[in-house]
Amino acid sequence: MIDIKDVKCKNCIQTGNTVVTATEDLKADWKHMIEEERQNWYTTKEVRAKLDVKDILEHEFENLEDEGYEDMAEKLWSDVTDEQLERLQNVLDDIMSSPAAVVFYEHVKINPDSEVRK
C-alpha cells in the first residue's frame, strides 16, 4: 500500500471504474473526499498494446487457405521477404503509437487513510 502523497505515476484508477484519473487531479480532490470515495484507488501500470505482423499474417494466410487451396499459406509465406515484414511491422507500430493503444492496470493500492500532505 502507498500513501497518496507518495504516488508518482501520472494516472490512477479505482477498482470497478474504467475511468483513468490524472494523479494530480486525484490529489487535489483527495482532501475533500469522504472515506467511501477514497476506497479502492490504485496507482497504474501502463502497457502499450502491440500487434505482431507475423501473427497477423499467419492468421490471415490460414483464413485464405481455408477458402483457397491446400498449402496456400505455406506458399504465401515462402514469397514474403524480411524487408516486407519489416515495412509492415513499422506501419503496425505507427498505428499502435496512438494513446488509445495504452491500457492501464491496477498496480499498487493507495492507502485510503493517507493524506496528501503531512
C-alpha positions in Angstrom: 0.0 0.0 0.0 1.2 3.5 -0.8 0.2 6.9 0.7 -1.4 9.3 -1.7 1.4 11.9 -1.2 4.0 9.3 -2.4 2.2 8.5 -5.7 4.5 9.4 -8.6 2.7 7.8 -11.6 0.8 10.0 -14.0 -2.6 8.3 -13.6 -4.6 6.4 -11.0 -7.7 4.1 -11.3 -10.4 3.0 -9.0 -11.4 -0.7 -8.8 -14.6 -1.2 -10.8 -14.2 2.1 -12.6 -12.9 2.2 -16.1 -12.1 5.9 -15.9 -8.4 6.7 -15.5 -7.9 9.8 -13.4 -4.8 12.1 -13.5 -2.8 11.7 -10.3 -2.7 15.5 -9.8 -6.5 15.7 -10.1 -6.9 12.9 -7.6 -4.5 14.5 -5.1 -6.4 17.8 -5.5 -9.7 16.1 -4.7 -8.4 13.7 -2.1 -8.7 16.0 0.9 -12.4 16.7 0.0 -13.3 13.0 -0.5 -15.3 11.1 2.1 -13.9 7.8 3.3 -16.0 5.8 1.0 -14.8 7.7 -2.1 -11.1 7.1 -1.1 -11.6 3.3 -1.2 -10.1 1.0 -3.8 -7.8 3.6 -5.6 -4.6 2.2 -7.2 -1.6 3.5 -9.0 -1.5 2.4 -12.6 0.9 0.3 -14.7 0.7 1.3 -18.3 1.0 -1.3 -21.0 1.1 -0.4 -24.7 -0.8 -2.9 -26.9 1.3 -4.3 -29.7 0.4 -6.0 -33.0 2.8 -8.6 -34.4 3.0 -8.7 -38.2 3.9 -12.4 -38.3 0.9 -13.3 -36.1 -1.5 -11.3 -38.2 -0.2 -12.7 -41.5 -0.3 -16.2 -40.1 -3.9 -15.8 -39.1 -4.9 -14.2 -42.5 -2.9 -16.7 -44.6 -4.7 -19.6 -42.8 -8.0 -18.0 -43.5 -7.1 -17.6 -47.1 -6.1 -21.2 -47.2 -9.4 -22.3 -45.8 -11.1 -20.6 -48.7 -8.4 -21.2 -51.3 -6.2 -24.3 -51.8 -4.0 -26.7 -49.8 -0.6 -25.3 -48.9 -1.6 -21.8 -49.9 -0.4 -20.3 -46.6 3.0 -22.1 -47.0 3.4 -20.8 -50.5 2.5 -17.2 -49.5 5.0 -17.4 -46.6 7.7 -18.5 -49.0 7.2 -15.3 -51.0 7.3 -12.9 -48.1 10.6 -11.2 -47.6 12.1 -9.9 -44.4 12.0 -6.4 -45.9 8.3 -6.7 -46.4 7.8 -7.9 -42.8 9.8 -5.0 -41.5 7.8 -2.4 -43.5 4.5 -3.9 -42.4 5.7 -4.1 -38.8 6.7 -0.4 -39.0 3.2 0.5 -40.2 1.6 -1.5 -37.3 3.9 0.1 -34.8 3.0 3.6 -36.1 -0.7 2.7 -35.8 -0.2 1.4 -32.2 1.7 4.6 -31.2 -1.8 6.1 -30.6 -2.6 7.0 -27.0 -5.7 4.7 -27.5 -3.3 1.7 -27.5 -2.3 2.2 -23.9 -4.0 0.1 -21.3 -3.9 0.9 -17.6 -3.8 -1.8 -15.0 -4.2 -1.5 -11.2 -0.7 -1.6 -9.7 -0.3 -0.5 -6.0 -3.3 0.2 -3.7 -3.4 3.7 -2.3 -3.9 3.9 1.4 -7.4 5.5 1.9 -6.4 6.8 5.3 -3.4 8.7 4.0 -3.3 12.4 3.5 -2.0 14.5 0.6 0.5 16.4 2.8 1.7 15.7 6.4 
